[in-house]
């Protein structure tokens, strides 16, 4: 269904390989969250939501720079009342749109998302969900089911993606989650919890993956279920890296995905948060050109990560054959 789109892929290749510029803009469309998840740092930082007109200007400039995909992301996009207008603007200027939500407002706002091509919902467990997210799983499921129905009526061609962060808390839920994805006819993706610098020992003790044998057998089970054609979109190459905790790839993330915060700050990626310039003040082209050396240094000195989007896209841009053949999201 949402296998690699050849037209989009060739546009992306042109922008990334020939023009040497990123193709995806991952944007902090607001600065607030309506959840208080134990493992997350984002909701603790507050700030001003950018004005709609400023987001339109940012999108226009991004399009001119060559960005083809707009991803509305941190902190919680559905808290913005004008989000549908922002997504409509991105579509109008020729971008493919995607959005990541915690799902809390999905039931209320599902009908307003017709200009979101790829909808991704964080589902970090079933039985463990409430403990991790501090919200009832039933509330999330109700929103998810409504969004599935609405998107069917809207004739959206891409199925919803449930994205799940593997932690020390939810390993017992993973198989049930995959069965649920199949039953609901949605896709599912996994990535391991990342130990952000500064995360408190108390939190890390709670959610970090301590039982490595159990973790390995859970990821092996994901690989097995993928073989049996359950709707898991991660590549086998990526899943094996996750299982073995091996970051065996060359990071190309900052050359593919631009990470821009709510106030316009460009960062190398979601883990390397050093400010590299402000695209709302100085424009994409200038910030991109002026930050080249620093970006290279940051990536060179980085110890690596296993974020799903960054790793799979890096592997794809390194022409890893298995990832190229099986890439299933955009
Ligand atoms: S490998 Fe490092 S620079 Fe690359 S995306 Fe991961 S954390 Fe960022």
py3Dmol code that shows the C-alpha trace and the ligand (Angstrom):
import py3Dmol

protein = """\
ATOM      1  CA  UNK A   1       0.000   0.000   0.000  1.00  0.00           C
ATOM      2  CA  UNK A   2       2.430   2.615   1.052  1.00  0.00           C
ATOM      3  CA  UNK A   3       5.478   1.044  -0.533  1.00  0.00           C
ATOM      4  CA  UNK A   4       8.174   3.433  -1.712  1.00  0.00           C
ATOM      5  CA  UNK A   5       6.490   5.931  -4.007  1.00  0.00           C
ATOM      6  CA  UNK A   6       8.711   6.069  -7.150  1.00  0.00           C
ATOM      7  CA  UNK A   7       7.868   9.675  -8.063  1.00  0.00           C
ATOM      8  CA  UNK A   8       8.486  10.901  -4.536  1.00  0.00           C
ATOM      9  CA  UNK A   9      11.653   8.796  -4.309  1.00  0.00           C
ATOM     10  CA  UNK A  10      13.099  10.286  -7.501  1.00  0.00           C
ATOM     11  CA  UNK A  11      12.313  13.845  -6.336  1.00  0.00           C
ATOM     12  CA  UNK A  12      13.966  13.035  -3.004  1.00  0.00           C
ATOM     13  CA  UNK A  13      17.030  11.590  -4.732  1.00  0.00           C
ATOM     14  CA  UNK A  14      17.394  14.706  -6.880  1.00  0.00           C
ATOM     15  CA  UNK A  15      17.182  17.015  -3.872  1.00  0.00           C
ATOM     16  CA  UNK A  16      19.385  14.942  -1.555  1.00  0.00           C
ATOM     17  CA  UNK A  17      21.975  13.529  -3.929  1.00  0.00           C
ATOM     18  CA  UNK A  18      22.228  16.127  -6.663  1.00  0.00           C
ATOM     19  CA  UNK A  19      21.357  19.366  -4.861  1.00  0.00           C
ATOM     20  CA  UNK A  20      22.805  18.100  -1.558  1.00  0.00           C
ATOM     21  CA  UNK A  21      19.861  19.405   0.445  1.00  0.00           C
ATOM     22  CA  UNK A  22      17.347  17.699   2.745  1.00  0.00           C
ATOM     23  CA  UNK A  23      13.931  16.682   1.418  1.00  0.00           C
ATOM     24  CA  UNK A  24      11.895  16.392   4.633  1.00  0.00           C
ATOM     25  CA  UNK A  25      11.049  19.147   7.096  1.00  0.00           C
ATOM     26  CA  UNK A  26      10.219  17.834  10.557  1.00  0.00           C
ATOM     27  CA  UNK A  27       8.707  20.781  12.353  1.00  0.00           C
ATOM     28  CA  UNK A  28       7.740  21.594  15.930  1.00  0.00           C
ATOM     29  CA  UNK A  29       4.454  23.113  14.879  1.00  0.00           C
ATOM     30  CA  UNK A  30       3.679  24.036  18.461  1.00  0.00           C
ATOM     31  CA  UNK A  31       5.402  24.120  21.825  1.00  0.00           C
ATOM     32  CA  UNK A  32       2.929  22.425  24.112  1.00  0.00           C
ATOM     33  CA  UNK A  33       1.753  18.945  24.970  1.00  0.00           C
ATOM     34  CA  UNK A  34      -1.404  17.595  26.567  1.00  0.00           C
ATOM     35  CA  UNK A  35       0.285  14.494  28.023  1.00  0.00           C
ATOM     36  CA  UNK A  36       2.989  13.960  30.614  1.00  0.00           C
ATOM     37  CA  UNK A  37       4.718  10.750  29.534  1.00  0.00           C
ATOM     38  CA  UNK A  38       7.356   9.496  31.903  1.00  0.00           C
ATOM     39  CA  UNK A  39      10.102   8.983  29.298  1.00  0.00           C
ATOM     40  CA  UNK A  40       9.629  12.247  27.395  1.00  0.00           C
ATOM     41  CA  UNK A  41      11.466  15.537  27.849  1.00  0.00           C
ATOM     42  CA  UNK A  42       9.527  17.623  25.316  1.00  0.00           C
ATOM     43  CA  UNK A  43       6.478  18.478  27.442  1.00  0.00           C
ATOM     44  CA  UNK A  44       8.730  19.947  30.113  1.00  0.00           C
ATOM     45  CA  UNK A  45       9.975  22.670  27.751  1.00  0.00           C
ATOM     46  CA  UNK A  46       7.406  25.336  27.025  1.00  0.00           C
ATOM     47  CA  UNK A  47       7.415  28.160  24.508  1.00  0.00           C
ATOM     48  CA  UNK A  48       5.293  30.264  22.208  1.00  0.00           C
ATOM     49  CA  UNK A  49       3.406  28.565  19.411  1.00  0.00           C
ATOM     50  CA  UNK A  50       4.450  30.179  16.092  1.00  0.00           C
ATOM     51  CA  UNK A  51       1.715  32.287  14.435  1.00  0.00           C
ATOM     52  CA  UNK A  52      -0.086  30.658  11.512  1.00  0.00           C
ATOM     53  CA  UNK A  53       1.214  33.319   9.097  1.00  0.00           C
ATOM     54  CA  UNK A  54       4.790  32.619  10.209  1.00  0.00           C
ATOM     55  CA  UNK A  55       4.289  28.894   9.613  1.00  0.00           C
ATOM     56  CA  UNK A  56       2.917  29.655   6.112  1.00  0.00           C
ATOM     57  CA  UNK A  57       6.017  31.762   5.400  1.00  0.00           C
ATOM     58  CA  UNK A  58       8.266  29.027   6.738  1.00  0.00           C
ATOM     59  CA  UNK A  59       6.541  26.476   4.493  1.00  0.00           C
ATOM     60  CA  UNK A  60       6.840  28.712   1.410  1.00  0.00           C
ATOM     61  CA  UNK A  61      10.530  29.215   2.060  1.00  0.00           C
ATOM     62  CA  UNK A  62      11.032  25.493   2.702  1.00  0.00           C
ATOM     63  CA  UNK A  63       9.321  24.669  -0.589  1.00  0.00           C
ATOM     64  CA  UNK A  64      11.560  27.077  -2.454  1.00  0.00           C
ATOM     65  CA  UNK A  65      14.557  25.426  -0.811  1.00  0.00           C
ATOM     66  CA  UNK A  66      13.349  22.117  -2.265  1.00  0.00           C
ATOM     67  CA  UNK A  67      11.580  20.480   0.686  1.00  0.00           C
ATOM     68  CA  UNK A  68       9.007  17.960  -0.564  1.00  0.00           C
ATOM     69  CA  UNK A  69       7.654  16.478   2.681  1.00  0.00           C
ATOM     70  CA  UNK A  70       6.278  18.400   5.660  1.00  0.00           C
ATOM     71  CA  UNK A  71       6.063  16.508   8.935  1.00  0.00           C
ATOM     72  CA  UNK A  72       4.153  18.275  11.726  1.00  0.00           C
ATOM     73  CA  UNK A  73       5.591  16.905  14.894  1.00  0.00           C
ATOM     74  CA  UNK A  74       6.569  17.914  18.389  1.00  0.00           C
ATOM     75  CA  UNK A  75       5.159  18.687  20.718  1.00  0.00           C
ATOM     76  CA  UNK A  76       1.474  17.800  20.042  1.00  0.00           C
ATOM     77  CA  UNK A  77       0.212  19.091  16.659  1.00  0.00           C
ATOM     78  CA  UNK A  78      -3.475  18.428  17.421  1.00  0.00           C
ATOM     79  CA  UNK A  79      -3.413  21.113  20.117  1.00  0.00           C
ATOM     80  CA  UNK A  80      -3.302  23.697  17.297  1.00  0.00           C
ATOM     81  CA  UNK A  81      -6.804  24.693  16.211  1.00  0.00           C
ATOM     82  CA  UNK A  82      -5.448  25.962  12.876  1.00  0.00           C
ATOM     83  CA  UNK A  83      -3.521  22.771  12.098  1.00  0.00           C
ATOM     84  CA  UNK A  84      -5.895  21.830   9.225  1.00  0.00           C
ATOM     85  CA  UNK A  85      -5.135  25.167   7.527  1.00  0.00           C
ATOM     86  CA  UNK A  86      -1.394  24.616   7.939  1.00  0.00           C
ATOM     87  CA  UNK A  87      -1.614  21.135   6.413  1.00  0.00           C
ATOM     88  CA  UNK A  88      -3.809  22.475   3.602  1.00  0.00           C
ATOM     89  CA  UNK A  89      -1.220  25.161   2.871  1.00  0.00           C
ATOM     90  CA  UNK A  90       1.580  22.572   2.720  1.00  0.00           C
ATOM     91  CA  UNK A  91      -0.492  20.486   0.280  1.00  0.00           C
ATOM     92  CA  UNK A  92      -1.397  23.538  -1.790  1.00  0.00           C
ATOM     93  CA  UNK A  93       2.268  24.363  -2.405  1.00  0.00           C
ATOM     94  CA  UNK A  94       2.984  20.785  -3.477  1.00  0.00           C
ATOM     95  CA  UNK A  95       4.256  19.035  -0.370  1.00  0.00           C
ATOM     96  CA  UNK A  96       3.429  15.557   0.848  1.00  0.00           C
ATOM     97  CA  UNK A  97       2.250  15.874   4.450  1.00  0.00           C
ATOM     98  CA  UNK A  98       2.657  13.735   7.521  1.00  0.00           C
ATOM     99  CA  UNK A  99       1.908  14.120  11.181  1.00  0.00           C
ATOM    100  CA  UNK A 100       2.830  12.383  14.413  1.00  0.00           C
ATOM    101  CA  UNK A 101       0.318  12.581  17.259  1.00  0.00           C
ATOM    102  CA  UNK A 102      -0.024  11.142  20.738  1.00  0.00           C
ATOM    103  CA  UNK A 103      -3.669  10.430  19.799  1.00  0.00           C
ATOM    104  CA  UNK A 104      -5.331  12.065  22.787  1.00  0.00           C
ATOM    105  CA  UNK A 105      -7.423  14.390  20.580  1.00  0.00           C
ATOM    106  CA  UNK A 106      -7.839  11.996  17.675  1.00  0.00           C
ATOM    107  CA  UNK A 107     -11.457  11.164  18.441  1.00  0.00           C
ATOM    108  CA  UNK A 108     -12.445  14.860  18.447  1.00  0.00           C
ATOM    109  CA  UNK A 109     -10.378  15.931  15.436  1.00  0.00           C
ATOM    110  CA  UNK A 110     -10.169  12.925  13.079  1.00  0.00           C
ATOM    111  CA  UNK A 111     -12.411  14.557  10.440  1.00  0.00           C
ATOM    112  CA  UNK A 112     -10.121  17.592  10.189  1.00  0.00           C
ATOM    113  CA  UNK A 113      -7.115  15.621   8.971  1.00  0.00           C
ATOM    114  CA  UNK A 114      -8.001  15.157   5.319  1.00  0.00           C
ATOM    115  CA  UNK A 115      -4.842  17.013   4.242  1.00  0.00           C
ATOM    116  CA  UNK A 116      -2.583  14.682   6.208  1.00  0.00           C
ATOM    117  CA  UNK A 117      -1.240  12.043   3.799  1.00  0.00           C
ATOM    118  CA  UNK A 118       0.583   9.973   6.408  1.00  0.00           C
ATOM    119  CA  UNK A 119      -0.828   9.804   9.917  1.00  0.00           C
ATOM    120  CA  UNK A 120       1.292   8.289  12.622  1.00  0.00           C
ATOM    121  CA  UNK A 121      -0.023   7.621  16.145  1.00  0.00           C
ATOM    122  CA  UNK A 122       2.173   6.778  19.136  1.00  0.00           C
ATOM    123  CA  UNK A 123       0.975   3.497  20.668  1.00  0.00           C
ATOM    124  CA  UNK A 124       3.524   2.400  23.240  1.00  0.00           C
ATOM    125  CA  UNK A 125       1.848  -0.696  24.574  1.00  0.00           C
ATOM    126  CA  UNK A 126      -1.538  -2.026  25.586  1.00  0.00           C
ATOM    127  CA  UNK A 127      -1.565  -3.216  29.201  1.00  0.00           C
ATOM    128  CA  UNK A 128       1.477  -1.056  29.914  1.00  0.00           C
ATOM    129  CA  UNK A 129       0.074   1.942  28.032  1.00  0.00           C
ATOM    130  CA  UNK A 130      -1.460   3.758  30.982  1.00  0.00           C
ATOM    131  CA  UNK A 131       1.623   3.428  33.116  1.00  0.00           C
ATOM    132  CA  UNK A 132       3.817   4.836  30.330  1.00  0.00           C
ATOM    133  CA  UNK A 133       1.476   7.475  28.902  1.00  0.00           C
ATOM    134  CA  UNK A 134      -0.733   8.223  31.908  1.00  0.00           C
ATOM    135  CA  UNK A 135      -3.886   7.896  29.776  1.00  0.00           C
ATOM    136  CA  UNK A 136      -6.319   4.969  29.374  1.00  0.00           C
ATOM    137  CA  UNK A 137      -5.589   2.732  26.405  1.00  0.00           C
ATOM    138  CA  UNK A 138      -9.347   2.658  25.676  1.00  0.00           C
ATOM    139  CA  UNK A 139      -9.336   6.432  25.062  1.00  0.00           C
ATOM    140  CA  UNK A 140      -6.547   6.041  22.529  1.00  0.00           C
ATOM    141  CA  UNK A 141      -8.192   3.048  20.858  1.00  0.00           C
ATOM    142  CA  UNK A 142     -11.473   4.919  20.485  1.00  0.00           C
ATOM    143  CA  UNK A 143      -9.653   7.760  18.677  1.00  0.00           C
ATOM    144  CA  UNK A 144      -7.658   5.346  16.558  1.00  0.00           C
ATOM    145  CA  UNK A 145     -10.770   3.466  15.420  1.00  0.00           C
ATOM    146  CA  UNK A 146     -12.542   6.704  14.597  1.00  0.00           C
ATOM    147  CA  UNK A 147      -9.559   7.945  12.561  1.00  0.00           C
ATOM    148  CA  UNK A 148      -9.468   4.630  10.655  1.00  0.00           C
ATOM    149  CA  UNK A 149     -13.173   4.963   9.772  1.00  0.00           C
ATOM    150  CA  UNK A 150     -12.906   8.632   8.836  1.00  0.00           C
ATOM    151  CA  UNK A 151      -9.873   8.077   6.628  1.00  0.00           C
ATOM    152  CA  UNK A 152     -11.699   5.274   4.845  1.00  0.00           C
ATOM    153  CA  UNK A 153     -14.587   7.665   4.102  1.00  0.00           C
ATOM    154  CA  UNK A 154     -12.113  10.329   2.980  1.00  0.00           C
ATOM    155  CA  UNK A 155     -10.572   7.721   0.634  1.00  0.00           C
ATOM    156  CA  UNK A 156      -7.085   8.227   2.058  1.00  0.00           C
ATOM    157  CA  UNK A 157      -4.797   5.703   0.420  1.00  0.00           C
ATOM    158  CA  UNK A 158      -2.151   5.354   3.146  1.00  0.00           C
ATOM    159  CA  UNK A 159      -3.019   3.294   6.217  1.00  0.00           C
ATOM    160  CA  UNK A 160      -2.429   4.787   9.651  1.00  0.00           C
ATOM    161  CA  UNK A 161       0.883   3.896  11.301  1.00  0.00           C
ATOM    162  CA  UNK A 162       1.067   2.957  14.983  1.00  0.00           C
ATOM    163  CA  UNK A 163       4.584   3.769  16.168  1.00  0.00           C
ATOM    164  CA  UNK A 164       5.844   2.088  19.286  1.00  0.00           C
ATOM    165  CA  UNK A 165       8.922   2.831  21.373  1.00  0.00           C
ATOM    166  CA  UNK A 166      10.307  -0.374  22.901  1.00  0.00           C
ATOM    167  CA  UNK A 167      11.085   0.168  26.578  1.00  0.00           C
ATOM    168  CA  UNK A 168      11.718  -1.968  29.622  1.00  0.00           C
ATOM    169  CA  UNK A 169       7.998  -1.580  30.389  1.00  0.00           C
ATOM    170  CA  UNK A 170       6.202  -2.828  27.283  1.00  0.00           C
ATOM    171  CA  UNK A 171       8.054  -5.889  25.969  1.00  0.00           C
ATOM    172  CA  UNK A 172       5.227  -8.207  27.097  1.00  0.00           C
ATOM    173  CA  UNK A 173       2.733  -6.203  25.002  1.00  0.00           C
ATOM    174  CA  UNK A 174       4.509  -6.232  21.661  1.00  0.00           C
ATOM    175  CA  UNK A 175       3.003  -9.359  20.131  1.00  0.00           C
ATOM    176  CA  UNK A 176      -0.533  -8.274  21.092  1.00  0.00           C
ATOM    177  CA  UNK A 177       0.142  -4.879  19.567  1.00  0.00           C
ATOM    178  CA  UNK A 178       1.166  -6.473  16.268  1.00  0.00           C
ATOM    179  CA  UNK A 179      -1.983  -8.634  16.276  1.00  0.00           C
ATOM    180  CA  UNK A 180      -4.036  -5.513  16.939  1.00  0.00           C
ATOM    181  CA  UNK A 181      -2.390  -3.703  14.000  1.00  0.00           C
ATOM    182  CA  UNK A 182      -3.375  -6.579  11.724  1.00  0.00           C
ATOM    183  CA  UNK A 183      -6.928  -6.627  13.056  1.00  0.00           C
ATOM    184  CA  UNK A 184      -7.331  -2.865  12.587  1.00  0.00           C
ATOM    185  CA  UNK A 185      -5.611  -3.019   9.163  1.00  0.00           C
ATOM    186  CA  UNK A 186      -3.023  -0.426  10.104  1.00  0.00           C
ATOM    187  CA  UNK A 187       0.777  -0.573   9.990  1.00  0.00           C
ATOM    188  CA  UNK A 188       3.105  -0.727  12.974  1.00  0.00           C
ATOM    189  CA  UNK A 189       6.722   0.350  13.519  1.00  0.00           C
ATOM    190  CA  UNK A 190       9.142  -0.087  16.395  1.00  0.00           C
ATOM    191  CA  UNK A 191      12.217   1.685  17.685  1.00  0.00           C
ATOM    192  CA  UNK A 192      14.142   1.284  20.956  1.00  0.00           C
ATOM    193  CA  UNK A 193      13.946   3.927  23.663  1.00  0.00           C
ATOM    194  CA  UNK A 194      16.817   6.398  23.334  1.00  0.00           C
ATOM    195  CA  UNK A 195      18.832   7.457  26.363  1.00  0.00           C
ATOM    196  CA  UNK A 196      18.798  11.229  25.975  1.00  0.00           C
ATOM    197  CA  UNK A 197      21.641  13.053  27.723  1.00  0.00           C
ATOM    198  CA  UNK A 198      20.254  14.523  30.917  1.00  0.00           C
ATOM    199  CA  UNK A 199      17.507  11.910  31.376  1.00  0.00           C
ATOM    200  CA  UNK A 200      17.227  11.319  35.107  1.00  0.00           C
ATOM    201  CA  UNK A 201      18.570   8.101  36.558  1.00  0.00           C
ATOM    202  CA  UNK A 202      15.210   7.476  38.177  1.00  0.00           C
ATOM    203  CA  UNK A 203      13.362   7.595  34.838  1.00  0.00           C
ATOM    204  CA  UNK A 204      16.011   5.584  33.032  1.00  0.00           C
ATOM    205  CA  UNK A 205      15.898   2.921  35.744  1.00  0.00           C
ATOM    206  CA  UNK A 206      12.189   2.717  35.121  1.00  0.00           C
ATOM    207  CA  UNK A 207      12.038   2.595  31.325  1.00  0.00           C
ATOM    208  CA  UNK A 208      15.526   1.594  30.151  1.00  0.00           C
ATOM    209  CA  UNK A 209      15.944  -1.877  28.688  1.00  0.00           C
ATOM    210  CA  UNK A 210      17.618  -3.925  31.423  1.00  0.00           C
ATOM    211  CA  UNK A 211      16.668  -7.466  30.479  1.00  0.00           C
ATOM    212  CA  UNK A 212      18.697  -7.768  27.289  1.00  0.00           C
ATOM    213  CA  UNK A 213      17.760 -11.423  26.675  1.00  0.00           C
ATOM    214  CA  UNK A 214      14.074 -10.609  26.818  1.00  0.00           C
ATOM    215  CA  UNK A 215      14.634  -7.620  24.552  1.00  0.00           C
ATOM    216  CA  UNK A 216      16.488  -9.772  22.007  1.00  0.00           C
ATOM    217  CA  UNK A 217      13.789 -12.423  21.968  1.00  0.00           C
ATOM    218  CA  UNK A 218      11.073  -9.749  21.590  1.00  0.00           C
ATOM    219  CA  UNK A 219      12.827  -8.262  18.557  1.00  0.00           C
ATOM    220  CA  UNK A 220      13.371 -11.778  17.153  1.00  0.00           C
ATOM    221  CA  UNK A 221       9.634 -12.317  17.500  1.00  0.00           C
ATOM    222  CA  UNK A 222       8.964  -9.052  15.629  1.00  0.00           C
ATOM    223  CA  UNK A 223      11.258 -10.291  12.833  1.00  0.00           C
ATOM    224  CA  UNK A 224       9.436 -13.634  12.804  1.00  0.00           C
ATOM    225  CA  UNK A 225       6.006 -11.989  12.604  1.00  0.00           C
ATOM    226  CA  UNK A 226       7.234  -9.716   9.828  1.00  0.00           C
ATOM    227  CA  UNK A 227       8.257 -12.844   7.921  1.00  0.00           C
ATOM    228  CA  UNK A 228       4.685 -14.073   8.397  1.00  0.00           C
ATOM    229  CA  UNK A 229       3.489 -10.860   6.713  1.00  0.00           C
ATOM    230  CA  UNK A 230       2.187  -9.043   9.752  1.00  0.00           C
ATOM    231  CA  UNK A 231       2.058  -5.301   8.942  1.00  0.00           C
ATOM    232  CA  UNK A 232       5.431  -4.309  10.446  1.00  0.00           C
ATOM    233  CA  UNK A 233       7.112  -1.628   8.365  1.00  0.00           C
ATOM    234  CA  UNK A 234      10.655  -1.743   9.766  1.00  0.00           C
ATOM    235  CA  UNK A 235      13.211  -3.378   7.493  1.00  0.00           C
ATOM    236  CA  UNK A 236      14.863  -6.606   8.646  1.00  0.00           C
ATOM    237  CA  UNK A 237      18.232  -4.851   8.404  1.00  0.00           C
ATOM    238  CA  UNK A 238      17.030  -2.263  10.932  1.00  0.00           C
ATOM    239  CA  UNK A 239      15.379  -4.798  13.237  1.00  0.00           C
ATOM    240  CA  UNK A 240      18.575  -6.859  13.392  1.00  0.00           C
ATOM    241  CA  UNK A 241      20.548  -3.717  14.307  1.00  0.00           C
ATOM    242  CA  UNK A 242      18.026  -2.962  17.068  1.00  0.00           C
ATOM    243  CA  UNK A 243      18.209  -6.531  18.378  1.00  0.00           C
ATOM    244  CA  UNK A 244      22.016  -6.494  18.450  1.00  0.00           C
ATOM    245  CA  UNK A 245      22.206  -2.834  19.609  1.00  0.00           C
ATOM    246  CA  UNK A 246      24.615  -2.202  16.737  1.00  0.00           C
ATOM    247  CA  UNK A 247      24.576   1.166  15.010  1.00  0.00           C
ATOM    248  CA  UNK A 248      26.131  -0.251  11.916  1.00  0.00           C
ATOM    249  CA  UNK A 249      25.330   2.468   9.388  1.00  0.00           C
ATOM    250  CA  UNK A 250      26.579   5.804   8.176  1.00  0.00           C
ATOM    251  CA  UNK A 251      24.334   8.548   9.503  1.00  0.00           C
ATOM    252  CA  UNK A 252      22.935  10.651   6.669  1.00  0.00           C
ATOM    253  CA  UNK A 253      19.961  11.918   8.678  1.00  0.00           C
ATOM    254  CA  UNK A 254      20.864  15.614   8.734  1.00  0.00           C
ATOM    255  CA  UNK A 255      21.212  15.582   4.947  1.00  0.00           C
ATOM    256  CA  UNK A 256      17.720  14.086   4.542  1.00  0.00           C
ATOM    257  CA  UNK A 257      15.538  15.496   7.341  1.00  0.00           C
ATOM    258  CA  UNK A 258      15.643  19.078   8.615  1.00  0.00           C
ATOM    259  CA  UNK A 259      14.758  19.272  12.275  1.00  0.00           C
ATOM    260  CA  UNK A 260      13.269  22.693  13.025  1.00  0.00           C
ATOM    261  CA  UNK A 261      11.851  23.590  16.439  1.00  0.00           C
ATOM    262  CA  UNK A 262       8.740  25.726  17.105  1.00  0.00           C
ATOM    263  CA  UNK A 263      10.809  28.937  17.233  1.00  0.00           C
ATOM    264  CA  UNK A 264      12.575  28.235  13.923  1.00  0.00           C
ATOM    265  CA  UNK A 265      15.837  26.837  15.317  1.00  0.00           C
ATOM    266  CA  UNK A 266      17.567  24.327  13.055  1.00  0.00           C
ATOM    267  CA  UNK A 267      19.071  21.330  14.861  1.00  0.00           C
ATOM    268  CA  UNK A 268      21.103  18.478  13.389  1.00  0.00           C
ATOM    269  CA  UNK A 269      18.522  15.920  14.508  1.00  0.00           C
ATOM    270  CA  UNK A 270      16.213  15.282  17.477  1.00  0.00           C
ATOM    271  CA  UNK A 271      19.114  14.032  19.598  1.00  0.00           C
ATOM    272  CA  UNK A 272      21.810  16.547  18.636  1.00  0.00           C
ATOM    273  CA  UNK A 273      20.143  19.742  19.794  1.00  0.00           C
ATOM    274  CA  UNK A 274      22.839  22.354  19.310  1.00  0.00           C
ATOM    275  CA  UNK A 275      21.202  25.386  17.613  1.00  0.00           C
ATOM    276  CA  UNK A 276      22.592  25.845  14.094  1.00  0.00           C
ATOM    277  CA  UNK A 277      20.717  29.013  13.127  1.00  0.00           C
ATOM    278  CA  UNK A 278      17.150  30.250  12.797  1.00  0.00           C
ATOM    279  CA  UNK A 279      15.306  29.545   9.557  1.00  0.00           C
ATOM    280  CA  UNK A 280      12.389  31.863  10.455  1.00  0.00           C
ATOM    281  CA  UNK A 281      14.742  34.845  10.691  1.00  0.00           C
ATOM    282  CA  UNK A 282      17.424  34.010   8.144  1.00  0.00           C
ATOM    283  CA  UNK A 283      15.761  31.601   5.711  1.00  0.00           C
ATOM    284  CA  UNK A 284      16.537  27.952   4.936  1.00  0.00           C
ATOM    285  CA  UNK A 285      19.163  28.571   2.294  1.00  0.00           C
ATOM    286  CA  UNK A 286      21.368  30.809   4.401  1.00  0.00           C
ATOM    287  CA  UNK A 287      21.129  28.695   7.587  1.00  0.00           C
ATOM    288  CA  UNK A 288      21.794  25.529   5.584  1.00  0.00           C
ATOM    289  CA  UNK A 289      24.880  26.943   3.849  1.00  0.00           C
ATOM    290  CA  UNK A 290      26.296  28.545   6.977  1.00  0.00           C
ATOM    291  CA  UNK A 291      25.923  25.483   9.183  1.00  0.00           C
ATOM    292  CA  UNK A 292      27.586  22.967   6.882  1.00  0.00           C
ATOM    293  CA  UNK A 293      30.899  22.607   8.699  1.00  0.00           C
ATOM    294  CA  UNK A 294      29.319  22.398  12.149  1.00  0.00           C
ATOM    295  CA  UNK A 295      26.760  19.824  11.003  1.00  0.00           C
ATOM    296  CA  UNK A 296      29.532  17.632   9.643  1.00  0.00           C
ATOM    297  CA  UNK A 297      31.478  17.887  12.903  1.00  0.00           C
ATOM    298  CA  UNK A 298      28.425  17.010  15.010  1.00  0.00           C
ATOM    299  CA  UNK A 299      27.622  13.939  12.920  1.00  0.00           C
ATOM    300  CA  UNK A 300      31.290  12.899  12.869  1.00  0.00           C
ATOM    301  CA  UNK A 301      31.514  13.050  16.678  1.00  0.00           C
ATOM    302  CA  UNK A 302      28.149  11.392  17.287  1.00  0.00           C
ATOM    303  CA  UNK A 303      28.129   7.935  18.846  1.00  0.00           C
ATOM    304  CA  UNK A 304      25.046   7.012  16.804  1.00  0.00           C
ATOM    305  CA  UNK A 305      21.409   6.264  17.433  1.00  0.00           C
ATOM    306  CA  UNK A 306      18.716   3.812  16.426  1.00  0.00           C
ATOM    307  CA  UNK A 307      15.831   6.188  15.780  1.00  0.00           C
ATOM    308  CA  UNK A 308      13.717   4.435  13.179  1.00  0.00           C
ATOM    309  CA  UNK A 309      13.286   7.305  10.697  1.00  0.00           C
ATOM    310  CA  UNK A 310      16.914   8.408  10.799  1.00  0.00           C
ATOM    311  CA  UNK A 311      18.373   4.925  10.532  1.00  0.00           C
ATOM    312  CA  UNK A 312      16.079   3.614   7.781  1.00  0.00           C
ATOM    313  CA  UNK A 313      16.451   6.781   5.712  1.00  0.00           C
ATOM    314  CA  UNK A 314      20.237   6.713   6.127  1.00  0.00           C
ATOM    315  CA  UNK A 315      20.284   3.076   5.024  1.00  0.00           C
ATOM    316  CA  UNK A 316      18.093   3.890   2.051  1.00  0.00           C
ATOM    317  CA  UNK A 317      20.316   6.768   0.979  1.00  0.00           C
ATOM    318  CA  UNK A 318      23.276   4.390   1.253  1.00  0.00           C
ATOM    319  CA  UNK A 319      21.366   2.178  -1.209  1.00  0.00           C
ATOM    320  CA  UNK A 320      20.980  -0.746   1.160  1.00  0.00           C
ATOM    321  CA  UNK A 321      19.141  -3.207  -1.129  1.00  0.00           C
ATOM    322  CA  UNK A 322      16.844  -4.729   1.503  1.00  0.00           C
ATOM    323  CA  UNK A 323      15.738  -1.321   2.778  1.00  0.00           C
ATOM    324  CA  UNK A 324      15.220  -0.038  -0.765  1.00  0.00           C
ATOM    325  CA  UNK A 325      13.042  -3.030  -1.618  1.00  0.00           C
ATOM    326  CA  UNK A 326      10.978  -3.057   1.542  1.00  0.00           C
ATOM    327  CA  UNK A 327      10.743   0.570   2.586  1.00  0.00           C
ATOM    328  CA  UNK A 328       7.092   1.137   3.422  1.00  0.00           C
ATOM    329  CA  UNK A 329       6.581   4.648   4.648  1.00  0.00           C
ATOM    330  CA  UNK A 330       6.590   7.402   2.046  1.00  0.00           C
TER     331      UNK A 330
END
"""
ligand_1 = """\
8
LIG
S 23.418 9.073 14.432
Fe 23.745 10.909 15.691
S 23.657 12.641 14.281
Fe 22.760 10.862 13.264
S 20.557 11.012 13.673
Fe 21.410 9.697 15.237
S 21.885 11.020 16.978
Fe 21.605 12.322 15.156
"""
view = py3Dmol.view(width=600, height=400)
view.addModel(protein, "pdb")
view.setStyle({"model": 0}, {"cartoon": {"style": "trace"}})
view.addModel(ligand_1, "xyz")
view.setStyle({"model": 1}, {"stick": {}})
view.zoomTo()
view.show()
